[in-house]
């Protein structure tokens, strides 16, 4: 399960670094069997769930998160920006 969480966190972090201009933060919370990962950035742009062709070399990050997470979402932050998060129950 750790490798799966690492993969999904990497995808969210990569999206934030590639598609935003400012700081990025990562918070991981573990409560019993629940792991929640949140990546926060200063952009209001929301991630897009794409289904790229098989020969595409990019664009699968949110598809991976959608397939592997128990649930995921996006929260707008009051001061601007957003938090993209996912949860995995083990």
FENLIN-V17566 format. One record per backbone hydrogen bond with DSSP energy under -1.0 kcal/mol. CO is the residue of the C=O (numbers start at 0). NH is the residue of the N-H. Records with the same first field share a line. If there is no record, write none. Layout:
# FENLIN-V17566
CO->NH, NH
This chain:
# FENLIN-V17566
0->4
1->5
2->6
3->7
4->8
5->9
6->10
7->11
8->12
9->13
10->14
11->15
12->16
13->17
14->18
24->39
26->37
28->35
30->33
32->89
33->30
34->87
35->28
36->85
37->26
38->83
39->24
40->81
52->55
59->63
60->64
61->65
62->66
63->67
64->68
70->86
72->84
74->82
76->79
80->76
81->40
82->74
83->38
84->72
85->36
86->69, 70
87->34
